[in-house]
Amino acid sequence: MPTLLFVIFAVELVAHFINAVGAAEINNLLWTLINYLPISTSKAAGEQRKIQAEYLKVRRELNATSSQDEFAKWAKLRRQHDKLLDQLDAAKKGLEASRKRFDNYLTAVRMLVTKAPQYIIPFWYGKEAMFWLPYGWFPYYAEWIISFPRAPLGSVSAPSWQLACSGFIKLVSELVAYVWTVFFNGATTGETTTEEQPQKAGTKTAVPAATAEKKES
């Protein structure tokens, strides 16, 4: 069962990573990366950027042209502007449709990689022991809970191992986040204190007016 133990741990790790980072952020990153590959969507994205640059150029020229003094030029730029705008809208709709299909595909992949194994593996291997507990180390009720629902008594069931992996990964991630926050907050506080020290050293303490008058008298 070592392979199954690793598979359950890997599934929980991937699921926790996706939940921590966010599915939308991962989709945006993968969509950006995939558009650098020589595929149809990257070509469509490049064509959209080209049309958008030309559209903005014509729009600036149109805004700088008077419709009364230069009507012929203005009318020509207006036709180009409307044509490029229609092309840009069509390109955007095509990319949005491709992006929607891409997001649906990633959602299906995430379901197959994380959600489906999280439910199927504990159910399918519910009667098998992941590993055995040391004999006599735990009381009867503890062995019964750890082997729940259908594993042999005295063993660790797949659901119990899955729950232990999830709790361990969550605990480690919170610990890493806490250490990261403390380290960078401490470094930032130290830098701020170092920057403020010369200012404090160069600041002169104001002498009260009453004290100065007494000294003069």
Backbone as CSV, one residue per row, in Angstrom:
resi,resn,N_x,N_y,N_z,CA_x,CA_y,CA_z,C_x,C_y,C_z
1,MET,0.773,-1.226,0.000,0.000,0.000,0.000,0.818,1.297,0.000
2,PRO,2.149,1.232,-0.057,2.885,2.507,-0.059,2.490,3.415,-1.214
3,THR,2.221,2.824,-2.389,1.826,3.641,-3.541,0.506,4.335,-3.280
4,LEU,-0.459,3.635,-2.709,-1.767,4.221,-2.408,-1.648,5.319,-1.356
5,LEU,-0.786,5.103,-0.368,-0.557,6.143,0.641,-0.038,7.420,-0.020
6,PHE,0.909,7.262,-0.929,1.466,8.428,-1.618,0.423,9.085,-2.513
7,VAL,-0.413,8.288,-3.193,-1.440,8.843,-4.085,-2.429,9.679,-3.291
8,ILE,-2.881,9.181,-2.148,-3.832,9.935,-1.323,-3.205,11.232,-0.834
9,PHE,-1.947,11.150,-0.391,-1.265,12.366,0.070,-1.101,13.366,-1.072
10,ALA,-0.732,12.878,-2.268,-0.542,13.770,-3.415,-1.851,14.429,-3.826
11,VAL,-2.936,13.682,-3.793,-4.248,14.257,-4.140,-4.630,15.358,-3.170
12,GLU,-4.434,15.131,-1.875,-4.759,16.152,-0.878,-3.846,17.368,-1.017
13,LEU,-2.585,17.129,-1.357,-1.652,18.243,-1.531,-2.056,19.117,-2.721
14,VAL,-2.396,18.477,-3.840,-2.818,19.232,-5.027,-4.112,19.993,-4.748
15,ALA,-5.059,19.344,-4.076,-6.331,20.005,-3.762,-6.109,21.208,-2.851
16,HIS,-5.230,21.072,-1.861,-4.952,22.196,-0.965,-4.250,23.325,-1.715
17,PHE,-3.351,22.992,-2.601,-2.651,24.022,-3.377,-3.630,24.805,-4.249
18,ILE,-4.552,24.108,-4.907,-5.536,24.775,-5.762,-6.441,25.680,-4.932
19,ASN,-6.859,25.201,-3.764,-7.722,26.021,-2.911,-6.976,27.233,-2.364
20,ALA,-5.692,27.058,-2.058,-4.918,28.169,-1.494,-4.627,29.239,-2.542
21,VAL,-4.224,28.813,-3.731,-3.891,29.776,-4.782,-5.147,30.352,-5.420
22,GLY,-6.134,29.501,-5.660,-7.363,29.934,-6.310,-7.451,29.408,-7.730
23,ALA,-8.598,28.847,-8.082,-8.756,28.277,-9.419,-8.680,29.348,-10.496
24,ALA,-9.253,30.531,-10.226,-9.242,31.602,-11.233,-7.825,32.070,-11.526
25,GLU,-6.991,32.213,-10.476,-5.614,32.647,-10.679,-4.817,31.611,-11.473
26,ILE,-5.040,30.341,-11.183,-4.345,29.282,-11.922,-4.783,29.273,-13.383
27,ASN,-6.088,29.463,-13.623,-6.580,29.527,-15.002,-5.963,30.693,-15.760
28,ASN,-5.877,31.852,-15.108,-5.286,33.022,-15.766,-3.817,32.789,-16.107
29,LEU,-3.094,32.183,-15.167,-1.675,31.914,-15.413,-1.486,30.932,-16.558
30,LEU,-2.241,29.844,-16.553,-2.115,28.845,-17.624,-2.560,29.408,-18.966
31,TRP,-3.586,30.253,-18.949,-4.042,30.864,-20.199,-2.968,31.793,-20.763
32,THR,-2.309,32.545,-19.887,-1.228,33.424,-20.340,-0.062,32.620,-20.902
33,LEU,0.291,31.529,-20.215,1.414,30.710,-20.682,1.100,30.005,-21.998
34,ILE,-0.125,29.523,-22.121,-0.470,28.762,-23.321,-0.550,29.652,-24.556
35,ASN,-0.787,30.945,-24.332,-0.852,31.868,-25.471,0.523,32.180,-26.047
36,TYR,1.589,31.761,-25.372,2.930,31.905,-25.922,3.308,30.743,-26.831
37,LEU,2.497,29.692,-26.839,2.776,28.534,-27.690,2.228,28.776,-29.094
38,PRO,2.807,28.115,-30.092,2.335,28.299,-31.473,1.040,27.536,-31.743
39,ILE,-0.057,28.001,-31.162,-1.358,27.372,-31.351,-2.336,28.429,-31.867
40,SER,-3.554,27.978,-32.142,-4.541,28.877,-32.741,-4.915,30.027,-31.823
41,THR,-5.036,29.773,-30.529,-5.425,30.841,-29.608,-4.351,31.916,-29.497
42,SER,-3.078,31.497,-29.529,-2.007,32.492,-29.468,-1.987,33.354,-30.730
43,LYS,-2.249,32.730,-31.880,-2.324,33.506,-33.113,-3.500,34.473,-33.074
44,ALA,-4.635,34.020,-32.538,-5.807,34.893,-32.432,-5.542,36.043,-31.470
45,ALA,-4.841,35.752,-30.362,-4.508,36.813,-29.414,-3.561,37.822,-30.035
46,GLY,-2.577,37.349,-30.815,-1.673,38.275,-31.496,-2.398,39.121,-32.525
47,GLU,-3.331,38.518,-33.255,-4.116,39.266,-34.233,-4.994,40.310,-33.539
48,GLN,-5.524,39.961,-32.382,-6.339,40.924,-31.641,-5.508,42.122,-31.185
49,ARG,-4.303,41.847,-30.684,-3.436,42.945,-30.252,-3.063,43.849,-31.433
50,LYS,-2.847,43.235,-32.605,-2.508,44.016,-33.789,-3.678,44.903,-34.208
51,ILE,-4.882,44.339,-34.221,-6.070,45.116,-34.575,-6.327,46.213,-33.554
52,GLN,-6.115,45.899,-32.298,-6.341,46.899,-31.254,-5.363,48.065,-31.377
53,ALA,-4.099,47.777,-31.684,-3.113,48.851,-31.855,-3.479,49.730,-33.043
54,GLU,-3.899,49.102,-34.149,-4.297,49.884,-35.327,-5.561,50.685,-35.052
55,TYR,-6.477,50.090,-34.297,-7.721,50.789,-33.950,-7.436,52.027,-33.096
56,LEU,-6.560,51.893,-32.119,-6.223,53.033,-31.261,-5.530,54.141,-32.064
57,LYS,-4.696,53.741,-33.030,-4.024,54.728,-33.869,-5.036,55.515,-34.696
58,VAL,-5.972,54.811,-35.337,-6.996,55.479,-36.148,-7.895,56.331,-35.266
59,ARG,-8.169,55.860,-34.069,-9.034,56.632,-33.180,-8.379,57.954,-32.769
60,ARG,-7.060,57.914,-32.494,-6.366,59.146,-32.159,-6.375,60.129,-33.335
61,GLU,-6.161,59.595,-34.550,-6.200,60.457,-35.723,-7.599,61.029,-35.944
62,LEU,-8.614,60.211,-35.686,-9.993,60.673,-35.857,-10.335,61.779,-34.872
63,ASN,-9.885,61.619,-33.634,-10.153,62.652,-32.632,-9.408,63.948,-32.930
64,ALA,-8.267,63.833,-33.621,-7.490,65.028,-33.947,-7.939,65.687,-35.250
65,THR,-8.892,65.080,-35.957,-9.370,65.621,-37.234,-10.721,66.291,-37.046
66,SER,-10.869,67.461,-37.627,-12.123,68.204,-37.533,-13.109,67.695,-38.577
67,SER,-14.315,67.402,-38.165,-15.338,66.925,-39.097,-15.871,68.029,-39.996
68,GLN,-15.633,69.277,-39.662,-16.107,70.407,-40.470,-15.038,70.899,-41.444
69,ASP,-13.811,71.050,-40.958,-12.741,71.578,-41.809,-12.147,70.522,-42.735
70,GLU,-12.086,69.274,-42.275,-11.492,68.186,-43.062,-12.484,67.025,-43.149
71,PHE,-13.615,67.291,-43.753,-14.696,66.301,-43.746,-14.313,65.029,-44.501
72,ALA,-13.649,65.165,-45.648,-13.280,63.987,-46.450,-12.342,63.069,-45.665
73,LYS,-11.317,63.656,-45.045,-10.380,62.869,-44.242,-11.082,62.276,-43.032
74,TRP,-11.938,63.073,-42.425,-12.663,62.600,-41.234,-13.576,61.424,-41.579
75,ALA,-14.271,61.510,-42.719,-15.180,60.429,-43.135,-14.405,59.138,-43.429
76,LYS,-13.227,59.283,-44.067,-12.402,58.104,-44.346,-11.920,57.454,-43.045
77,LEU,-11.450,58.279,-42.102,-11.006,57.740,-40.814,-12.169,57.131,-40.048
78,ARG,-13.343,57.715,-40.195,-14.515,57.181,-39.503,-14.878,55.797,-40.023
79,ARG,-14.791,55.603,-41.329,-15.068,54.283,-41.900,-14.037,53.256,-41.430
80,GLN,-12.768,53.659,-41.424,-11.729,52.758,-40.926,-11.952,52.436,-39.442
81,HIS,-12.334,53.445,-38.683,-12.577,53.268,-37.253,-13.697,52.254,-37.013
82,ASP,-14.802,52.404,-37.729,-15.932,51.487,-37.545,-15.584,50.067,-37.991
83,LYS,-14.831,49.958,-39.090,-14.434,48.632,-39.578,-13.519,47.931,-38.576
84,LEU,-12.530,48.661,-38.065,-11.616,48.066,-37.082,-12.337,47.731,-35.786
85,LEU,-13.319,48.542,-35.413,-14.077,48.262,-34.200,-14.867,46.969,-34.335
86,ASP,-15.464,46.747,-35.507,-16.191,45.493,-35.742,-15.232,44.298,-35.708
87,GLN,-14.065,44.462,-36.325,-13.079,43.376,-36.306,-12.596,43.086,-34.889
88,LEU,-12.398,44.141,-34.099,-11.931,43.971,-32.727,-12.981,43.271,-31.878
89,ASP,-14.253,43.634,-32.064,-15.326,42.970,-31.325,-15.422,41.499,-31.697
90,ALA,-15.279,41.189,-32.971,-15.329,39.792,-33.412,-14.152,38.996,-32.841
91,ALA,-12.950,39.619,-32.830,-11.777,38.932,-32.271,-11.945,38.691,-30.779
92,LYS,-12.498,39.684,-30.079,-12.715,39.521,-28.643,-13.716,38.418,-28.351
93,LYS,-14.785,38.362,-29.137,-15.781,37.303,-28.922,-15.186,35.924,-29.182
94,GLY,-14.348,35.827,-30.210,-13.699,34.547,-30.488,-12.771,34.113,-29.366
95,LEU,-11.992,35.062,-28.833,-11.093,34.736,-27.721,-11.865,34.409,-26.457
96,GLU,-12.964,35.124,-26.220,-13.781,34.833,-25.041,-14.381,33.434,-25.124
97,ALA,-14.810,33.031,-26.321,-15.333,31.673,-26.493,-14.237,30.632,-26.252
98,SER,-13.023,30.901,-26.784,-11.904,29.981,-26.554,-11.539,29.920,-25.078
99,ARG,-11.568,31.075,-24.404,-11.234,31.109,-22.984,-12.269,30.348,-22.162
100,LYS,-13.531,30.460,-22.544,-14.576,29.735,-21.819,-14.395,28.229,-21.971
101,ARG,-14.088,27.781,-23.176,-13.827,26.350,-23.379,-12.604,25.901,-22.591
102,PHE,-11.576,26.751,-22.553,-10.359,26.438,-21.806,-10.657,26.314,-20.310
103,ASP,-11.442,27.243,-19.762,-11.799,27.187,-18.347,-12.639,25.950,-18.034
104,ASN,-13.563,25.611,-18.919,-14.378,24.403,-18.703,-13.506,23.151,-18.730
105,TYR,-12.532,23.135,-19.622,-11.620,21.987,-19.700,-10.797,21.863,-18.410
106,LEU,-10.271,22.987,-17.916,-9.492,22.945,-16.680,-10.352,22.548,-15.491
107,THR,-11.594,23.003,-15.465,-12.504,22.609,-14.383,-12.725,21.099,-14.386
108,ALA,-12.925,20.533,-15.578,-13.106,19.081,-15.682,-11.841,18.340,-15.248
109,VAL,-10.677,18.860,-15.628,-9.412,18.220,-15.231,-9.239,18.277,-13.718
110,ARG,-9.564,19.425,-13.111,-9.453,19.539,-11.648,-10.390,18.563,-10.945
111,MET,-11.580,18.403,-11.481,-12.525,17.451,-10.888,-11.974,16.024,-10.959
112,LEU,-11.360,15.680,-12.098,-10.826,14.334,-12.259,-9.583,14.101,-11.410
113,VAL,-8.795,15.160,-11.208,-7.524,15.013,-10.488,-7.713,15.084,-8.979
114,THR,-8.656,15.892,-8.514,-8.806,16.122,-7.070,-10.124,15.588,-6.514
115,LYS,-11.235,16.131,-6.962,-12.528,15.809,-6.347,-12.903,14.339,-6.512
116,ALA,-12.758,13.831,-7.728,-13.130,12.432,-7.962,-12.283,11.465,-7.120
117,PRO,-10.944,11.575,-7.112,-10.165,10.671,-6.252,-10.460,10.833,-4.763
118,GLN,-10.791,12.050,-4.326,-11.079,12.259,-2.905,-12.290,11.463,-2.453
119,TYR,-13.225,11.198,-3.351,-14.422,10.420,-2.997,-14.294,8.956,-3.397
120,ILE,-13.655,8.695,-4.547,-13.624,7.333,-5.070,-12.635,6.465,-4.302
121,ILE,-11.414,6.986,-4.039,-10.382,6.165,-3.397,-10.800,5.685,-2.003
122,PRO,-11.280,6.569,-1.100,-11.702,6.060,0.214,-12.837,5.042,0.131
123,PHE,-13.747,5.227,-0.825,-14.853,4.275,-0.959,-14.365,2.948,-1.525
124,TRP,-13.498,2.998,-2.540,-13.057,1.775,-3.222,-12.135,0.940,-2.326
125,TYR,-11.276,1.613,-1.576,-10.329,0.903,-0.710,-10.735,0.987,0.763
126,GLY,-12.033,1.165,1.007,-12.505,1.317,2.386,-12.280,0.085,3.254
127,LYS,-12.224,-1.101,2.658,-12.062,-2.335,3.433,-10.599,-2.739,3.621
128,GLU,-9.697,-2.042,2.967,-8.292,-2.429,3.032,-7.541,-1.576,4.050
129,ALA,-6.530,-2.188,4.657,-5.703,-1.489,5.642,-4.570,-0.765,4.940
130,MET,-4.468,0.545,5.207,-3.352,1.302,4.652,-2.043,0.870,5.314
131,PHE,-2.048,0.754,6.640,-0.956,0.159,7.409,-1.517,-0.185,8.788
132,TRP,-0.763,-0.965,9.546,-1.235,-1.458,10.838,-0.621,-0.647,11.972
133,LEU,-1.434,-0.427,12.998,-0.965,0.265,14.196,-0.180,-0.700,15.076
134,PRO,0.769,-0.191,15.860,1.479,-1.069,16.810,0.488,-1.715,17.789
135,TYR,0.651,-2.989,18.012,-0.299,-3.731,18.836,-0.244,-3.252,20.294
136,GLY,-1.430,-2.928,20.832,-1.551,-2.536,22.224,-1.248,-1.081,22.527
137,TRP,-0.926,-0.298,21.540,-0.607,1.112,21.780,-1.855,1.977,21.939
138,PHE,-2.957,1.578,21.345,-4.168,2.382,21.354,-5.303,1.585,21.971
139,PRO,-6.224,2.250,22.662,-7.386,1.542,23.201,-8.335,1.110,22.097
140,TYR,-9.308,0.299,22.490,-10.218,-0.294,21.503,-10.974,0.776,20.722
141,TYR,-11.515,1.800,21.419,-12.326,2.805,20.733,-11.481,3.622,19.740
142,ALA,-10.201,3.846,20.090,-9.325,4.585,19.171,-9.050,3.749,17.922
143,GLU,-8.802,2.441,18.101,-8.573,1.579,16.943,-9.818,1.494,16.073
144,TRP,-10.995,1.490,16.713,-12.239,1.427,15.943,-12.434,2.701,15.121
145,ILE,-12.146,3.865,15.708,-12.303,5.134,14.980,-11.304,5.227,13.834
146,ILE,-10.049,4.816,14.094,-9.021,4.915,13.055,-9.290,3.954,11.902
147,SER,-9.905,2.807,12.188,-10.212,1.839,11.137,-11.579,2.078,10.496
148,PHE,-12.296,3.120,10.911,-13.624,3.416,10.369,-13.511,3.764,8.888
149,PRO,-14.417,3.326,7.998,-15.654,2.624,8.354,-15.592,1.099,8.244
150,ARG,-14.692,0.549,7.343,-14.774,-0.888,7.075,-13.425,-1.581,7.102
151,ALA,-12.358,-0.878,7.477,-11.036,-1.513,7.504,-10.932,-2.445,8.708
152,PRO,-9.998,-3.407,8.678,-9.831,-4.307,9.828,-9.461,-3.532,11.085
153,LEU,-9.944,-4.004,12.207,-9.654,-3.357,13.480,-8.158,-3.415,13.781
154,GLY,-7.610,-2.268,14.181,-6.182,-2.181,14.450,-5.386,-1.633,13.278
155,SER,-6.051,-1.335,12.194,-5.377,-0.771,11.025,-5.877,0.658,10.778
156,VAL,-5.211,1.339,9.877,-5.601,2.697,9.486,-6.343,2.603,8.156
157,SER,-7.575,3.087,8.127,-8.377,3.022,6.914,-7.993,4.147,5.959
158,ALA,-8.456,4.044,4.718,-8.183,5.079,3.715,-8.793,6.428,4.099
159,PRO,-10.055,6.478,4.587,-10.588,7.775,5.017,-9.803,8.403,6.166
160,SER,-9.344,7.585,7.121,-8.562,8.127,8.235,-7.222,8.666,7.752
161,TRP,-6.579,7.935,6.857,-5.312,8.415,6.295,-5.526,9.693,5.480
162,GLN,-6.613,9.758,4.743,-6.931,10.957,3.974,-7.142,12.151,4.900
163,LEU,-7.878,11.944,5.998,-8.107,13.020,6.952,-6.798,13.457,7.613
164,ALA,-5.932,12.488,7.926,-4.637,12.820,8.536,-3.765,13.619,7.558
165,CYS,-3.757,13.240,6.288,-2.970,13.973,5.285,-3.486,15.396,5.136
166,SER,-4.802,15.551,5.088,-5.390,16.884,4.943,-5.036,17.782,6.126
167,GLY,-5.149,17.226,7.348,-4.805,18.011,8.536,-3.327,18.360,8.593
168,PHE,-2.465,17.419,8.218,-1.023,17.677,8.231,-0.645,18.756,7.223
169,ILE,-1.183,18.655,6.014,-0.866,19.645,4.976,-1.357,21.025,5.402
170,LYS,-2.538,21.103,5.959,-3.068,22.391,6.414,-2.220,22.970,7.535
171,LEU,-1.799,22.133,8.479,-0.973,22.594,9.591,0.378,23.106,9.091
172,VAL,1.008,22.372,8.184,2.313,22.792,7.661,2.187,24.086,6.869
173,SER,1.133,24.214,6.067,0.954,25.434,5.273,0.730,26.646,6.176
174,GLU,-0.049,26.483,7.242,-0.255,27.589,8.179,1.037,27.948,8.902
175,LEU,1.838,26.935,9.238,3.117,27.191,9.897,4.067,27.939,8.964
176,VAL,4.136,27.515,7.707,5.000,28.192,6.738,4.540,29.629,6.518
177,ALA,3.227,29.825,6.416,2.704,31.182,6.224,3.015,32.062,7.430
178,TYR,2.919,31.504,8.629,3.216,32.275,9.837,4.698,32.656,9.906
179,VAL,5.570,31.694,9.625,7.010,31.974,9.641,7.365,32.998,8.574
180,TRP,6.767,32.865,7.396,7.016,33.816,6.313,6.593,35.224,6.722
181,THR,5.406,35.331,7.343,4.907,36.646,7.753,5.784,37.260,8.830
182,VAL,6.153,36.450,9.827,6.985,36.958,10.913,8.345,37.389,10.395
183,PHE,8.934,36.601,9.495,10.259,36.912,8.976,10.256,38.226,8.211
184,PHE,9.302,38.390,7.292,9.282,39.597,6.474,8.804,40.806,7.255
185,ASN,7.875,40.620,8.202,7.466,41.737,9.045,8.617,42.197,9.925
186,GLY,9.393,41.211,10.446,10.553,41.570,11.260,11.609,42.294,10.452
187,ALA,11.842,41.820,9.205,12.824,42.480,8.354,12.384,43.890,7.998
188,THR,11.105,44.067,7.711,10.579,45.395,7.381,10.664,46.326,8.571
189,THR,10.324,45.814,9.770,10.394,46.631,10.979,11.824,47.049,11.278
190,GLY,12.786,46.122,11.074,14.189,46.448,11.307,14.691,47.512,10.355
191,GLU,14.294,47.427,9.081,14.705,48.443,8.116,14.114,49.798,8.452
192,THR,12.852,49.820,8.903,12.211,51.084,9.258,12.886,51.721,10.454
193,THR,13.240,50.896,11.446,13.905,51.421,12.641,15.270,51.987,12.293
194,THR,16.014,51.300,11.409,17.335,51.783,10.998,17.240,53.103,10.255
195,GLU,16.212,53.267,9.442,16.043,54.510,8.697,15.630,55.658,9.608
196,GLU,14.905,55.346,10.672,14.422,56.401,11.561,15.487,56.854,12.547
197,GLN,16.519,56.020,12.800,17.520,56.359,13.813,18.301,57.624,13.475
198,PRO,18.800,57.831,12.243,19.519,59.086,11.956,18.641,60.312,12.137
199,GLN,17.360,60.177,11.816,16.466,61.309,11.978,16.301,61.655,13.454
200,LYS,16.181,60.604,14.284,16.034,60.855,15.722,17.317,61.414,16.308
201,ALA,18.470,60.912,15.803,19.739,61.398,16.338,19.967,62.847,15.956
202,GLY,19.509,63.273,14.797,19.711,64.643,14.355,18.678,65.612,14.866
203,THR,17.670,65.128,15.563,16.608,66.000,16.072,17.047,66.590,17.397
204,LYS,16.930,67.884,17.535,17.288,68.560,18.771,16.061,68.693,19.663
205,THR,16.273,68.511,20.962,15.170,68.616,21.909,14.874,70.080,22.166
206,ALA,13.620,70.424,22.001,13.217,71.820,22.190,13.248,72.174,23.667
207,VAL,13.801,73.334,24.007,13.876,73.791,25.393,12.648,74.626,25.685
208,PRO,11.913,74.327,26.741,10.713,75.118,27.059,11.074,76.585,27.241
209,ALA,10.139,77.471,26.884,10.381,78.899,26.952,10.568,79.375,28.377
210,ALA,9.804,78.796,29.311,9.914,79.211,30.722,11.279,78.900,31.278
211,THR,11.830,77.735,30.910,13.163,77.361,31.391,14.223,78.299,30.834
212,ALA,14.070,78.658,29.553,15.047,79.574,28.949,15.018,80.946,29.615
213,GLU,13.838,81.428,29.964,13.737,82.733,30.630,14.387,82.720,31.986
214,LYS,14.211,81.611,32.741,14.838,81.513,34.071,16.353,81.542,33.968
215,LYS,16.894,80.858,32.944,18.346,80.817,32.784,18.882,82.206,32.468
216,GLU,18.163,82.964,31.624,18.611,84.304,31.260,18.574,85.260,32.446
217,SER,17.548,85.149,33.301,17.422,86.013,34.458,18.447,85.624,35.535
